[in-house]
Amino acid sequence: MSDLELRREAIASKLKAAREMAGLSQGQVAKLLGIHRPTITEMEAGRRKVAAEELVEFARIYGVSVSWLACSETDEINPKQAYIELAARELSKLGSEDLNRVIDLLKALQQPGDANK
């Protein structure tokens, strides 16, 4: 497999992971971008190239950076970090009262000895 193919595969994996972390379906993303759902499928499978303009729109929709999406083949997807970033984005949308409730819930869920996990 060539370097270009490896890079396309890595970008495809990041696109799928970012979409899933954003909680969106392929159909929803296609509608937001004004393209057909099978096009999203082809991009996420690495069978279709992603234009720079499309990468910018994906990044905007998913709330990630273009540089993260346009990773090299050696960059690994860190699911835990992606979930943390998604949670932070969602928490930033909450009002103070709701944010305090979420923090109280997280404290209640934390078991003794789990603080360092």
Secondary structure, 3 states (H helix, E strand, C coil): CCHHHHHHHHHHHHHHHHHHHCCCCHHHHHHHHCCCHHHHHHHHCCCCCCCHHHHHHHHHHHCCCHHHHCCCCCCCCCHHHHHHHHHHHHHCCCCHHHHHHHHHHHHHHCCCCCCCC
